[in-house]
Amino acid sequence: MRLRELRLRRGISQLRLAMELHMNQNSISRYETGEREADYATLIKLADYFCVSIDYLLEHTDEPSPYPKKR
């Protein structure tokens, strides 16, 4: 998951992210290391927070935008 990359790009700590999303810092750490997988509700929270698609978070696409570009 691209969570660590997004968090560092924004310049925030795991603790700050956890606090802003009303989560536990240990959960953020485990998501970043791949020790634990986020459930659907958590994926939505993370995608909304970083303004990216869930597919981008899960590395299914390199297009971060949650809104497809019109052709």
N, C-alpha and C positions, 0 to 999 in steps of 0.2 A: 504494500500500500504506500502511496505517496504522502502519507500524513506528515512524516518528519520533514520532508522537503518543503511542504507547504507551510508548516509551522515555523521552520527556520527562515524561510523567505519573508515571513511576516515579522520575524524578530521577537517571537514570544516563547516563553518557557512552557514546558509540559504542564506545570502547575497553573499557570495563567490560563491556558487553554481549557484545562479541566474545570477551573473555577467558572469561566465564562459560559461553559456548556453544562454546568451543574453535574459534573462527572468526577470520578476519582483519578488522581494523577497516575496511580499504578495502572489503571486501565489504558490511559493514553500511552504509557510506556510499553505495555504489552502489545497494543495495536501496532506501534512503531517497529517493534522487534519481530512481529509476526508470531509471537507466543500465543496471541489470542486474536480471534476474528470478531470484528464489530457486527452487531445485529443490524437489521434493516433500519430501525429507528435511529440508531447511532450513526449509520452511514448518511442518512438524510440530514441529521444535525451537522455533521462534519462538512458535507457538501454545501449546505446552506451557509455555514460560517465562512468557508473559504471561497464561496461563489464559484464552485466548480461542479462538474457532473459526478455522479457516483461512478460512472465508467472511468472517468479520469482518476478518481481516488483509487480504484481497483486496478489501474494500469491496463484497462481494456482499450483505451484510446489515448492518443497524445494531445487531443483537443480538449483543453480545460473547460471551455465554455459549456454551461448546461443547456444553452440554446443553440440548436443547429443553425449553421449559416444558410441563408437562402441562396439558391443558385440562379 
